[in-house]
Amino acid sequence: MTITVITVHQREDEPGSLAVSVHADDGSVHEATPAEVAALARTLDAHATSPALPTDDLVRVGRLTMAPAGYRAWVDGEELQLTAREFEVLEVLARQPGEVLTRADLLRRVWGAGPEPGRRTVDVFLMRVRAKLGPAAGQLVTVNRVGYRLDA
């Protein structure tokens, strides 16, 4: 938790101008008008109340960060909009980075026992995941006639 302290002093040499000291990470001092001080306070409040990236049980592979407990994933800090099944397929790969997993491995670990899905199911899901990964799409590698791997 970060606590930010803003100290405001009336400038004697310039009426209507304030000296603002923000004591957080940099301890900087700035000149500001009362309106600028109010804007600074609103900005700091917005940052303090915005949801932070969870830090417990994160899985990180290259540009990808995953929070399995919340079924959330990010690439370069931008949240991905994955379905539950897309998330699960990606998580299995992310927990074993650089390791090739066959389609059969992924089917067993994500879909489990029960009626067997179509033989191209994994391919279709990973095609969708790759499209959603955007700039990190190159991390998801197809190993022809073998399976898939997620590289850092």
CYANA upper distance limits for C-alpha pairs under 8 A (distance plus 0.5 A):
  2 THR  CA     24 ALA  CA      7.97
  3 ILE  CA     24 ALA  CA      7.32
  4 THR  CA     22 VAL  CA      7.52
  4 THR  CA     23 HIS  CA      6.29
  4 THR  CA     24 ALA  CA      5.39
  4 THR  CA     44 LEU  CA      8.50
  5 VAL  CA     22 VAL  CA      6.42
  5 VAL  CA     23 HIS  CA      5.56
  5 VAL  CA     24 ALA  CA      7.17
  6 ILE  CA     20 VAL  CA      7.36
  6 ILE  CA     21 SER  CA      6.19
  6 ILE  CA     22 VAL  CA      5.14
  6 ILE  CA     23 HIS  CA      6.73
  7 THR  CA     20 VAL  CA      6.22
  7 THR  CA     21 SER  CA      5.49
  7 THR  CA     22 VAL  CA      6.95
  7 THR  CA     23 HIS  CA      8.36
  8 VAL  CA     18 LEU  CA      6.96
  8 VAL  CA     19 ALA  CA      6.24
  8 VAL  CA     20 VAL  CA      5.17
  8 VAL  CA     21 SER  CA      6.93
  9 HIS  CA     18 LEU  CA      6.09
  9 HIS  CA     19 ALA  CA      5.59
  9 HIS  CA     20 VAL  CA      7.04
 10 GLN  CA     15 PRO  CA      8.08
 10 GLN  CA     16 GLY  CA      8.15
 10 GLN  CA     17 SER  CA      7.07
 10 GLN  CA     18 LEU  CA      5.27
 10 GLN  CA     19 ALA  CA      6.85
 11 ARG  CA     15 PRO  CA      6.85
 11 ARG  CA     16 GLY  CA      8.10
 11 ARG  CA     17 SER  CA      6.23
 11 ARG  CA     18 LEU  CA      5.74
 11 ARG  CA     19 ALA  CA      6.64
 16 GLY  CA     33 THR  CA      7.26
 16 GLY  CA     34 PRO  CA      8.27
 17 SER  CA     31 GLU  CA      7.33
 17 SER  CA     32 ALA  CA      6.49
 17 SER  CA     33 THR  CA      5.71
 17 SER  CA     34 PRO  CA      7.92
 18 LEU  CA     31 GLU  CA      6.15
 18 LEU  CA     32 ALA  CA      5.71
 18 LEU  CA     33 THR  CA      6.34
 18 LEU  CA     34 PRO  CA      7.48
 19 ALA  CA     29 VAL  CA      7.39
 19 ALA  CA     30 HIS  CA      6.29
 19 ALA  CA     31 GLU  CA      5.09
 19 ALA  CA     32 ALA  CA      6.72
 20 VAL  CA     29 VAL  CA      6.05
 20 VAL  CA     30 HIS  CA      5.59
 20 VAL  CA     31 GLU  CA      6.37
 20 VAL  CA     32 ALA  CA      7.01
 20 VAL  CA     37 VAL  CA      7.91
 21 SER  CA     27 GLY  CA      7.29
 21 SER  CA     28 SER  CA      6.28
 21 SER  CA     29 VAL  CA      4.73
 21 SER  CA     30 HIS  CA      6.79
 22 VAL  CA     26 ASP  CA      8.23
 22 VAL  CA     27 GLY  CA      5.98
 22 VAL  CA     28 SER  CA      6.09
 22 VAL  CA     29 VAL  CA      6.89
 23 HIS  CA     27 GLY  CA      4.84
 23 HIS  CA     28 SER  CA      7.36
 32 ALA  CA     36 GLU  CA      6.17
 32 ALA  CA     37 VAL  CA      6.83
 33 THR  CA     37 VAL  CA      6.88
 34 PRO  CA     38 ALA  CA      6.81
 35 ALA  CA     39 ALA  CA      6.74
 36 GLU  CA     40 LEU  CA      6.57
 37 VAL  CA     41 ALA  CA      6.71
 38 ALA  CA     42 ARG  CA      6.80
 39 ALA  CA     43 THR  CA      6.67
 40 LEU  CA     44 LEU  CA      6.64
 41 ALA  CA     45 ASP  CA      6.59
 42 ARG  CA     46 ALA  CA      6.64
 43 THR  CA     47 HIS  CA      6.80
 44 LEU  CA     48 ALA  CA      6.62
 45 ASP  CA     49 THR  CA      6.71
 46 ALA  CA     50 SER  CA      6.52
 54 PRO  CA     58 LEU  CA      7.99
 54 PRO  CA     67 ALA  CA      7.56
 56 ASP  CA     67 ALA  CA      8.22
 57 ASP  CA     67 ALA  CA      6.95
 57 ASP  CA     68 PRO  CA      7.79
 57 ASP  CA     69 ALA  CA      8.19
 58 LEU  CA     65 THR  CA      7.18
 58 LEU  CA     66 MET  CA      6.06
 58 LEU  CA     67 ALA  CA      5.39
 58 LEU  CA     68 PRO  CA      7.64
 59 VAL  CA     65 THR  CA      6.18
 59 VAL  CA     66 MET  CA      5.47
 59 VAL  CA     67 ALA  CA      6.99
 59 VAL  CA     68 PRO  CA      8.24
 59 VAL  CA     94 ALA  CA      7.43
 59 VAL  CA     95 ARG  CA      7.47
 60 ARG  CA     64 LEU  CA      6.24
 60 ARG  CA     65 THR  CA      4.97
 60 ARG  CA     66 MET  CA      6.85
 60 ARG  CA     94 ALA  CA      7.93
 61 VAL  CA     65 THR  CA      7.01
 61 VAL  CA     94 ALA  CA      6.86
 61 VAL  CA     97 PRO  CA      7.31
 61 VAL  CA    150 LEU  CA      8.28
 61 VAL  CA    151 ASP  CA      7.56
 61 VAL  CA    152 ALA  CA      5.49
 62 GLY  CA    139 GLN  CA      8.17
 62 GLY  CA    151 ASP  CA      7.68
 62 GLY  CA    152 ALA  CA      4.48
 63 ARG  CA     75 VAL  CA      5.88
 63 ARG  CA     76 ASP  CA      6.01
 63 ARG  CA    136 ALA  CA      6.73
 63 ARG  CA    152 ALA  CA      7.89
 64 LEU  CA     73 ALA  CA      7.65
 64 LEU  CA     74 TRP  CA      6.28
 64 LEU  CA     75 VAL  CA      5.16
 64 LEU  CA     76 ASP  CA      7.29
 64 LEU  CA    136 ALA  CA      7.67
 65 THR  CA     73 ALA  CA      6.16
 65 THR  CA     74 TRP  CA      5.69
 65 THR  CA     75 VAL  CA      6.90
 65 THR  CA     76 ASP  CA      8.49
 65 THR  CA     77 GLY  CA      8.45
 66 MET  CA     71 TYR  CA      8.13
 66 MET  CA     72 ARG  CA      6.41
 66 MET  CA     73 ALA  CA      4.78
 66 MET  CA     74 TRP  CA      6.90
 66 MET  CA     91 GLU  CA      7.95
 67 ALA  CA     71 TYR  CA      6.55
 67 ALA  CA     72 ARG  CA      5.73
 67 ALA  CA     73 ALA  CA      6.66
 68 PRO  CA     72 ARG  CA      7.01
 68 PRO  CA     91 GLU  CA      7.95
 71 TYR  CA     84 ALA  CA      7.51
 71 TYR  CA     87 PHE  CA      7.14
 72 ARG  CA     79 GLU  CA      7.77
 72 ARG  CA     80 LEU  CA      7.86
 72 ARG  CA     82 LEU  CA      8.45
 72 ARG  CA     87 PHE  CA      8.26
 73 ALA  CA     79 GLU  CA      6.26
 73 ALA  CA     80 LEU  CA      6.06
 73 ALA  CA     81 GLN  CA      8.46
 73 ALA  CA     82 LEU  CA      8.39
 73 ALA  CA     87 PHE  CA      8.24
 74 TRP  CA     78 GLU  CA      5.55
 74 TRP  CA     79 GLU  CA      4.69
 74 TRP  CA     80 LEU  CA      5.92
 75 VAL  CA     79 GLU  CA      7.05
 75 VAL  CA     80 LEU  CA      7.56
 75 VAL  CA    133 LEU  CA      7.32
 75 VAL  CA    134 GLY  CA      8.45
 75 VAL  CA    135 PRO  CA      8.19
 75 VAL  CA    136 ALA  CA      7.27
 80 LEU  CA    132 LYS  CA      7.19
 80 LEU  CA    133 LEU  CA      7.71
 81 GLN  CA    132 LYS  CA      7.86
 82 LEU  CA     86 GLU  CA      6.21
 82 LEU  CA     87 PHE  CA      6.25
 82 LEU  CA    129 VAL  CA      7.94
 82 LEU  CA    132 LYS  CA      8.07
 83 THR  CA     87 PHE  CA      6.63
 84 ALA  CA     88 GLU  CA      6.73
 85 ARG  CA     89 VAL  CA      6.75
 85 ARG  CA    110 VAL  CA      8.06
 86 GLU  CA     90 LEU  CA      6.75
 86 GLU  CA    125 PHE  CA      6.69
 86 GLU  CA    126 LEU  CA      7.92
 86 GLU  CA    128 ARG  CA      8.26
 86 GLU  CA    129 VAL  CA      6.70
 87 PHE  CA     91 GLU  CA      6.49
 88 GLU  CA     92 VAL  CA      6.77
 88 GLU  CA    110 VAL  CA      6.84
 89 VAL  CA     93 LEU  CA      7.14
 89 VAL  CA    106 LEU  CA      7.38
 89 VAL  CA    110 VAL  CA      6.70
 89 VAL  CA    125 PHE  CA      8.32
 89 VAL  CA    126 LEU  CA      8.13
 90 LEU  CA     94 ALA  CA      6.54
 90 LEU  CA    126 LEU  CA      8.46
 90 LEU  CA    129 VAL  CA      7.98
 91 GLU  CA     95 ARG  CA      6.57
 92 VAL  CA     96 GLN  CA      7.43
 92 VAL  CA    106 LEU  CA      7.98
 92 VAL  CA    109 ARG  CA      8.08
 92 VAL  CA    110 VAL  CA      8.23
 93 LEU  CA     97 PRO  CA      6.74
 93 LEU  CA     99 GLU  CA      8.30
 93 LEU  CA    101 LEU  CA      7.89
 93 LEU  CA    148 TYR  CA      8.43
 93 LEU  CA    149 ARG  CA      6.73
 93 LEU  CA    150 LEU  CA      6.24
 94 ALA  CA    150 LEU  CA      6.69
 96 GLN  CA    150 LEU  CA      8.24
 97 PRO  CA    149 ARG  CA      7.30
 97 PRO  CA    150 LEU  CA      5.74
 97 PRO  CA    151 ASP  CA      6.17
 97 PRO  CA    152 ALA  CA      7.40
 98 GLY  CA    149 ARG  CA      6.19
 98 GLY  CA    150 LEU  CA      6.07
 98 GLY  CA    151 ASP  CA      5.41
 98 GLY  CA    152 ALA  CA      7.80
 99 GLU  CA    149 ARG  CA      6.05
 99 GLU  CA    150 LEU  CA      7.77
100 VAL  CA    143 VAL  CA      7.98
100 VAL  CA    146 VAL  CA      8.15
100 VAL  CA    147 GLY  CA      6.66
100 VAL  CA    148 TYR  CA      5.81
100 VAL  CA    149 ARG  CA      5.06
100 VAL  CA    150 LEU  CA      8.42
101 LEU  CA    105 ASP  CA      6.40
101 LEU  CA    106 LEU  CA      7.18
101 LEU  CA    146 VAL  CA      8.19
101 LEU  CA    147 GLY  CA      5.92
101 LEU  CA    148 TYR  CA      5.92
101 LEU  CA    149 ARG  CA      6.69
102 THR  CA    106 LEU  CA      6.88
102 THR  CA    146 VAL  CA      6.16
102 THR  CA    147 GLY  CA      4.57
102 THR  CA    148 TYR  CA      6.92
103 ARG  CA    107 LEU  CA      6.54
103 ARG  CA    122 VAL  CA      6.75
103 ARG  CA    146 VAL  CA      8.13
103 ARG  CA    147 GLY  CA      5.98
103 ARG  CA    148 TYR  CA      8.10
104 ALA  CA    108 ARG  CA      6.56
105 ASP  CA    109 ARG  CA      6.57
106 LEU  CA    110 VAL  CA      6.27
106 LEU  CA    111 TRP  CA      8.19
106 LEU  CA    122 VAL  CA      7.69
107 LEU  CA    111 TRP  CA      5.70
107 LEU  CA    112 GLY  CA      7.06
107 LEU  CA    122 VAL  CA      7.43
108 ARG  CA    112 GLY  CA      5.07
108 ARG  CA    113 ALA  CA      7.31
117 PRO  CA    121 THR  CA      6.86
120 ARG  CA    124 VAL  CA      6.75
121 THR  CA    125 PHE  CA      6.76
122 VAL  CA    126 LEU  CA      6.58
123 ASP  CA    127 MET  CA      6.52
124 VAL  CA    128 ARG  CA      6.88
125 PHE  CA    129 VAL  CA      6.71
126 LEU  CA    130 ARG  CA      6.39
127 MET  CA    131 ALA  CA      6.88
128 ARG  CA    132 LYS  CA      6.91
129 VAL  CA    133 LEU  CA      6.70
130 ARG  CA    134 GLY  CA      7.64
130 ARG  CA    137 ALA  CA      5.52
130 ARG  CA    138 GLY  CA      8.49
130 ARG  CA    140 LEU  CA      7.11
131 ALA  CA    137 ALA  CA      7.26
132 LYS  CA    137 ALA  CA      8.19
133 LEU  CA    137 ALA  CA      5.40
136 ALA  CA    140 LEU  CA      8.28
139 GLN  CA    150 LEU  CA      5.92
139 GLN  CA    151 ASP  CA      5.31
139 GLN  CA    152 ALA  CA      6.82
140 LEU  CA    148 TYR  CA      7.64
140 LEU  CA    149 ARG  CA      6.54
140 LEU  CA    150 LEU  CA      5.17
140 LEU  CA    151 ASP  CA      6.98
141 VAL  CA    148 TYR  CA      6.16
141 VAL  CA    149 ARG  CA      5.83
141 VAL  CA    150 LEU  CA      6.61
141 VAL  CA    151 ASP  CA      7.73
142 THR  CA    147 GLY  CA      6.65
142 THR  CA    148 TYR  CA      5.19
142 THR  CA    149 ARG  CA      7.23
143 VAL  CA    147 GLY  CA      5.73
143 VAL  CA    148 TYR  CA      6.02
143 VAL  CA    149 ARG  CA      7.91
